[in-house]
Amino acid sequence: MILEIIDHTPYSGIYRDIYFSRENGLEESRHVFLKGNDLPARWMDKPVFTVAETGFGTGLNFLATWQLWRRHSDDNSRLHYISLEKHPLDVRTLRLCHALFPELEPLSRQLCQQWLSTLTGFYRFVLDAGRVTLTLCHGEARHVLGELIAKVDCWYLDGFSPTRNPDMWSRPVFREIARLSSTGTTIATFTVASLVRQSLLNNGFHIRKVPGFGKKREMLTGVMESRPNIRVQEPWYFPERTDPPSKTATVVGAGIAGAQSAYHLARRGWQVTVLEQESHVAMQASGSPAAVYSPYLTAKPSLEEQLSLQSFMFLLNHLNESDPEKIFHDSCGLLAFAMDEAQRLRQEKISARSLPGWLVQPTTRDQAESASGVEYPFAGLLYPKAGSVIPGKWIKHLLAHENIELRLGKQAFDFLPGKEGVSIVDPNRQILSDAGVVILAAGHAMAWPEVNWMPFTRVSGQSTFIDAKLLLQSPKCILRYGGYLLPASDGRHLIGSTFASGTISVSPAHEADKQNLHDLETALPRLVKPNHKLDHSIESAHNGVRMVSENRLPTVGAVPKQESFSHQFRSMQKRSYPSSDIALAYHPGLYLSGAWGSHGMTGAALGGELLASWIANEPLPLQASLVRAIHPARSLVRSLKRKKL
């Protein structure tokens, strides 16, 4: 058991220690961490303030900080709270612990409504209408800290006592704390152990003992006076992030990637102009009548799966906040069938991993019938929280933010240096917008030389409507069998989709509709009525072109200059340089969100949050390894390491 409550105090069975003081845990948090870091005085007049702690535990420190932030902060300021946790608690246990402090109930309720995962990884929560961001980092402290990309203003060092949990207080952990800190960063901790004092001194902190809480005579506080020289690993991926000339942005493309990027910047108070060459939003790859969102699981843990899981959980909370009445999304669940031996073996390996039931459930044939409402399906995997979205409606909702201006029928042709930073011009060289940064999110329409060297492949896919009367039974959830079948809406089912690599045609083809129906009949022959009249039962729904990268991962981040970057990389291979040395190897103020393939609806929300965090110089929501895996420079780095360029 991770936690049990003894005498109204949570106790860790793993570390044989209490989570907080028996006298008053909330007052202890306020004394040790809030007062110890001189809060709220230190966040006054700061638009963004970042707190990091080394043990989330019951979340009491977070709730106490959030409560103080609500009482003593500007309406336009934002709190980032980063917390590490090796043994995350389930939501029921959290509620039991929070119930010990009734005054925190409104905040606890918000947090617990979004709480899902106890899986390893980074999970971002957006709370208090966007004013508070919590990034939970589940895993070993040393590994998690090494994956963080952030500038921390103050630290709560709170990971059980050094004698009970020595890994939390190891030298590598303190080195990472120093790397993430700056001159003026403060720390506070309940312990005065000599190991902790010396480690902080060795890493640039000036420390002092001050009165502790309750029966504890002393505690430590400190401030970083001189940050040690710390070697930057893989610096070519992370040019120095500086504040842009103005909090203005232009987004090229009004599909789901562009809408999410615009929305998450607008939510931070940025003024965003969205340029779309079509007469309506969601006319290209995002124009399907419905899009499926679901996690992508692999036979064993992988980068692809980790990115998908973190994106999926961020999306679920984002959808619940954006569409609580479920006007444009349906969380009906998805049942995936194994259609061949390779898929069956893959599903067996996923089932053997003991993943949580809210994420995926192995189903027998009878269970599959019960979940789907369809007789004689195969055994498979049920994803209970998967579902579908009407892309056009959601994109319109996102772009309706008061800080976003949507300009339709505007073709972005080129970009030039502008008064605000970057100007976008049309084919007649007329300025369409001028902003601090530009985000390219126009899918296959992006033919600009700044990005067309990247190894993208165009894939055309067509979906089809079929009359609900064509089926003998109506499924209650999404069926995935290689293609997909959605529950009926307005008397029709949506099925799809074809896959034509290298094709850029967007004109619907009747042959593609017949292929979609044939695939459904082949996979689920007992579902489709025999001897049906084909021409009166099917209709083209949507044909769009998606961009796919060489490793099937999206491409999100700052855009490098191909030649300059390659030159800088050669000089950096021999020794490490600070990231500022390669600032000139990137196009100033130019970012990209693309190559989402068939996972755009699941991933683009966290992709937009990543770009907004990067541009606004805030902590990133993804691990460094994932940021590198989807970075626009990745193919250049890989080729240069292999000496192919």
N, C-alpha and C positions, 0 to 999 in steps of 0.2 A: 504493500500500500504506500502511495506517494505521500499522502497527508491524512491525518486524523485530528479531530478537535478534542483536546483534553483540557478540562477546566476553562472552557471558553477561549482557548489558545490553540491555533494550528501548530501541529507538530509533524516534523518530517521523519518518516520511518527510514528513509535512505541515509540521511545525514545525522540522525539522532539529535536534532536541534529544533528549536522553536523558530517559526517564521517571523514573529515579532514579539515585542515585550508583553509579559503577562499583565503588567500594570495598565497599559493603554497603548495599543499598537498604533493607533492613529496619531496620538500626541507624540509618540516616539518618532514617527515619520516626519512630523512637522518640525520637531526639535533637531533631529540629526541631519536630515537631508534638505529640508526647505530653509530653515534658519542657518544651517551649516554652510549653505551655498549663497547666503544673503539674498534669498528670494522673498518677495518679488522685486526688490530694488534692482537686481541685475538685469531683469528683462524689460524694465521701463525704457521706452523710446526705441526699442528694437523691433523691427517689423517681423522678424523670425527669430525664435530662440530655440536652441536644441539642447535637450537633456538626454543623457544616456545613463543607463544603470546596468549593473552586472548581475542582476537576479530579479526577474519579474515576480516570482513567487505567487502570492495571492493577488497582486496588482494593487496593493494598498498604497504604495508610494505613488503610483501613477494616479490613482483616484484623488489622493491628497493634493498632488501637484495640479491636476486639472481643476479641482475645486478652487484652489488659490488663484489659478490663471483666470477663471471666470470672474473672480472678485476684483482682481487687480491687473487688468491688461486692457489695452486699447482694442476697440471693436475691429480694427483693420489688421491687427497683429495675429500671428499664427504660432502655435506651439508644436514643435516636433519632439516626440518622446520615443527614444530607441531603447529597447530592453532585451536582454539576453535571458534565455531560460533553457536549461538542459532537460528539465522534467516538467513540461507544461501540464497544468491541471485541466480537468474537464469542466464544462460550464456549470454542472450541478455543484461541484465542489467550490468553484468560485463564488457562486451565489450564497452558499452556506457561510463562507468566510466573510463576505461583504455584509451579510445580515447582522454581523456583530456590531456594525456601525451604521445605524439607520439613516443618519444624515447624508450618507453617500449613495443612498438608494437610487435617486434619479440618474446619477452618472453610471452606477453599476448596471442599471437596466439597459442603457445605451450600449455599453460595452458588451454585455452578455448577449444582446440581440444579434451582434455581428460575430460572436465567438463560434468558430467551427473547429479549427485545426489544432491538433496536438502533434502534427507531423513535423519532421525536420524541414527547415527552410525559413524564408523571410515572409512575413505576412503583414500587409499594411491595412490599417483601419482608418477611415476618415470619419471623424466624429464632430459633434457640435457644429453642424452645418458648414464643415470645412475648416473651422478655426483650430481644431486639434487633430494632429496626425500621430497615430501610434504605429510604430514598426516593431513587431515582435520577431525576434531572431532565435529560432529554436535550434539548439545544438550545443556542442562543446564550446566553451568560452573562447579559447585560443583560436579555434578555427573560425568561429563566427566573427570575432573582431577583425581577423585578417581579411574577411570578405566585405567589411563595411566600407562604404565611400561616403564620408560625412565630415563636417566640421562641428565638433561638440563644444558647447558653451559651458556646461557643467556636468559633473559626474556624481552619480550615487553609487558608491562601492558597497554593495549589499548582497553578498553571496554566501550566507552562513559563515561561521567563524573559520579562520585560517586552519585551525587544527582539525576541524571536521570536513572541510572542503578545500584541500590545498591546491587543487588544480585551478580554482578560481583566482588564486592569489599568486600564481607562478610568474617568473620573470618574463616569459613571452607575453603574458596577458598585460603586464605593465608596459612593455614596449609598444604594444598595439594601442593602449590607452594614450601613450605619449604621441604616437603617430596621428591619432585622430584629434588631438588637442592643438590649441594655439596659445600664444602668449595671452595671459589673462583668463584662460580656462580654469575653473575652480573645481575642487573635489571635496567631498565629505564622506566620512565613513564612521561606523560605530566602533571599529577596532583600533587599538593603539599598538598592535603587535609590532615588534622590532622589524620583522621581515617586511611588513607593509610600509613602515616609515622609511626604511632604507631604500626600498624599491621605488617609492615616490621621489625621494631625493635624487636617486640615480637617473631618473627620467625627467628631470627639469622642474619638479615642483618644490616650492617652498612650503613647508608644513608647520603646523603648530597644534599643540594639544589645547583643547577647550573642555569645559564641563560637559559630561555626558548626560544621558537621560535616566531619570529614576535612580536606581541603585548603582548604575554604571558611572564610575567616578569621572572618566575621561573619554574623549573621542578625538578624532583628527579632522582638521580642515586644511585646505591648501590651495595654492594658486600656482599656475605654471609661469615661471619667470623666464626660462630660456629653453626653448624646445630643442631637444637633441637632434643631431643630423641623422635622419633615418633614410635608409636606402629605399628608393621607390621601385617596386617591381612592376614590370610591364608598363613603363610610363607612357609609351607611345599611344596607349588607348585613352589616356586621360589628360588632355591639354588643360592647363590651368583654367579653372572656371572663374570668370570675372563678371561683375555686374554689367549688363548690357547698357547702351546709352540711354535707353528708355524702356519702360515696361509696356512695350508694344510689340506685336507679332503679326506676321502674315502667314496663313496656312493655305497652301495650294492643294485644293481637292476637298470636296464635301462628301466623301464617303465615310465609312465608319472610322478609319484611321485618322482622317483629318478632323472629323467632328470630335473625337475623343481628345486629340491633342489640343484643339481649340478650347474645349470645355475645361480641361484641367488647368490650363493657363488662365482662362477667364475667372475661374474660381479663386485664383490667387490674386485677383485684382488687376490683371493685365487687360489691356484693350487689344482685341484680336479681330483682324479682318480675314475672312475666309473667301478665297477666290475659287469659283467653280465655272468651268467653261461650258457646261451644259445649262439647260434652262430650268432644271430642277436638281435637287440634291439626290444622292443615291441612284445615279443613272448608270454607273459602270458596274464593277464587281459587287458593290453593296446594294445593287438594285433588286435582288431576289425578293419575292413576296414574303419569304420567311427564311431565317438563317438559324442553324442549329448551334447551340453552345454546349460543350461537354468537355470533361477532362480527357487528356490523352495519356494513357497509362502504358508502360512498357514492361517487358518480362522481368526486368530488374531495374533498379533506380538509374536514372540517366539525366543529363542536362535537359533534354527535350521534355521529359516528364516533369522535372522540377519547375521549369518555366511554365508549363501548362497548369500544374496544380496551383501555383501561386497566382497565375492569371485568372484561373477559374474561380478561386475563392474571393479574389478582389472583385471580380465581375458580379458574383452573387450578391454581395453587399451593395455594390453600385446599382444593380437593377432594383433591389428592394427599396433603396432610397429614391431612385428616379421614378419608379413605377409601382408604388405600393398597392394600387388597385388592379394591377396586372392588365392594363389597357393594351400595351404593346408587347408583353412577353407572357409566356406560358411555361411554367415549371412542371411539365407533365412527366418528366423522366424519360430515359432512353434505354432501350433494350438492344444490346449488341449480340448478334448471332455469329457463331463460328461456322463459316461456310466451307472451309477446307481443313485439311489436317494441320497445316501451319498455323492457321488462326486458332484451331482448337488447342494446340500445344501452348500457344502464347497466352490464351485465356486461362489455361490450367496454371501456368506460372504466375500470372497475376493473382489468381485465386489463392495460391499458396502463400502469398506475401502477408496475409492477415491485415489488409488495409481496412480502415474503419467503414462500417456499414453505411454511414450517411454518404460516403464517397462511391463505393462500389459494392455490389452484392452478387456473388455467384448464384446462379439459379438453375434448378433442375428443370426438366421439361414441364412438369406440372406447375412449378413456381413461375416459369416464364409465361405459361398460358394465363395464370391468374393475374400477373402484372400487366400483360399486354391486352387481355381480352380477346386474344386470337387463338383458335384451336390449333393444336399440333405444330407449334413452332419448335425450334431447337432449344436445347439448353444454351445458356449464354451468360452474359454479364449485365446486370441492371445498374444503371447510374441514376439514383433516385432524384438528384437535384439538377440533372441536365434538363434542357428545354429548348425553346425556340423564341426568336425575337422577330418582330416585323421591322426590318432595318430602317425603312423610310420614316416611320413614325418616331423611332428612337432618335435617329439623326436629327430630325426636326426639333425634337424636344431638347437635345443637347445644344443645338445651334440657336435656340431661343434665349439663351443666357443674355442678360442685359449688357454684358461687356463684349458681346460678339456682334460684328456686322457681317452679314452674308451678302456677297455680291455675285449674282448669277450671270451667266453668259459672258464671263471675263476669262479670256485665254492668257494664262501666264506664259510668256515667251522666253524671257531672259531676266537675269537679275544684275544689278549694278550697285556700286557704292551710293548710298543716299544720305540725306541729312540726318535721319534717325538711325541709320546703320546700313540697311539694305533696301533698295528699291526694286520692285517688280514692274516690268514693262510688258506691253502687249506686242503683237507682231508689227505694229506701226511705230514702235518705240515710245508709245505713250505710257506714262507712269500710271500704274493701277493702284499701287500702294507703296508706302514707305514706312519701315518699321525697324525695331532693334534687331529682330531675328526673323528668319524665314524657315518654315517647316514644309518640306516637300512630302505630300501624301496623295499623289495623283495616280498611283497605280501604274498601269501599263502606258499611260499617257506621258510619263516622265521620260522624255527623250533628250534631256539636257546633258551636255558633255560632262558636267560636273559629277554625274551619277551613272551615265550609261556604260561606263567601263566595268561596272560591278556585274558579277556572273549571275544574272537573273534569267529565268526561263518563263515565257508566257504560256499559260494554260487556259484553254477555253472550256467552259462548262455550261451545260444547259439543263434547266429543271423543267418539269412538266406537271400540269394539272391533270388529274383524272377524276371523272365523275365518281362520287361516293357510291353510287348504285352499281358500279363496276365490281366492287368488292363484296364478298360473301359475309364478311365481318368487319367491324370498325375498330381499329386499334385504339387503346386508351393512351398509349405513350408512343414516342418516336421509335420506329423499328430501323435498325441499321444492319444491313446484310451485305455490305459492299457498297450499295447505294443506300438510300434512306427513304422512309415513308412517314409522313407526318399525320397526326390525327386530323379528322375532317374539320374544315372551316367553310362555312357558307356552301355546304353541299359538295365540296371538292377536297381531295387530298393532294398534297404536293409531294412529288417523287423526284429523285435525281441522284446524282447528276452525272452527265457525261464528262469525260476527261480527255482532252485533245491537246497534247503537249506541243508547244511551238506555234499554236494557232492563235490568231488575233481577231478572227471573225466574231462579231457580236450579233449577227443576224440569226434569229431562231430558225431551226431546220426541222421539218417534219420527221426526217429520218432519225434525228436525235431523240425526238419524243417517242418514236416507236422502239428505239433502243432502250430507253428508260423503262418502258412498260415491259419489254421483253426480259430485262434484268430482274424486275419484280416477279414476273411469272415464273422465271427459272428458279429464283431463290425461295419463293413462298407459293408454290403451285396451288395449294388448297385455299389460298386467300382470294384469288381472282376468279370471277365467274367464267366458266367455259363458254365458247361460242359467242363471245361478246361482239358488239358492233364497234370496231376500232375507231372509225372516223368520227363518230358522235360521242366518244367517251374520253378523248384526250385533247389537250390544248397546250401549246407552248406557253411556258410561264416566264422564263428569263434566260438569257444567254449573256454571260459575262466573261471577262478575261482577268485572270488572277496572275500575280507575279509570284514566282517561287524561286528561292535562293538555291545555291549549290548544295547546302546541307539541310534544306527544308526548314530552317529556322528563320524568323523574321529579321529584318535589318532596321535597327533603330539606334539613332545617336548622331553625333557630330560627323559631318562629311569631310573626309580628308582630301587634300589635293594629291592626286595620284603620283606625280613625279616628285614633288617636294617631300611628300611623306616617305617615299622609297629612299630618297637621298638621306633624310634624317635617320631613318631606321638603320642604314648601313653603319653610320657612325655610332649608333647607340648599342649595337650588338656587342661591342667590346667592353663597355662599362655602362653603368646606370646614370641617367641624367634626370634632373627634375623635369616634370611635365611641361614647365614653361618653355623649355628649350625646343619643343616641337610645336609651339603655338602657331608658328608660321606655316606649318604643314597642314593646317586645316583652313577651310573656307570660313572667314569670319562670319559668325551669326547664321550659318547654314546647317540645318538638321534634316534628318530623313526618318520617315516611318513608312516602311514598305515591306514587300515580299511576305505578306501574311498568309498567302496561299488560302487554304480552306479553313484556317484557324483564326481569321480576323475577328469574328464576332466574340470569340472566347478571349483573345489576347490583346486586342487593340485598346481596351480600357486601361490595363496596367501599362501598356506601351505609351499611352498618352500621359499617364501619371509619371512614368519614367522621364519622358522628355520635359515635362513641366518642371519636375524636380531638378533636372540637370540645368535647364535654362535659368531657373530662379535661384540657382546656387544653394539648393537645399539637399538634405540627405537623400540618397537614392533608395528606391524601394526594392532593388534587386542586389543580389550578391555580385561581387566583382567578377567572379567566374561566369555568371550569366550575362552580365553587361558585355564582357569580352566576346562571349559566344554569339551575340546578336549585333555586335558593333559593325558599322559600315567599313571599318578598316581591316576586318578580320581576314579577308581573302588576301589582301596585300601582305599582312604580317606573315600569314602562313606561307605564301609563295617566297617571300624574302628569307624566311627561316630555312626553307628548303633550297634556297639559292636558285630559284627559278626565274628571278627577275634581276 
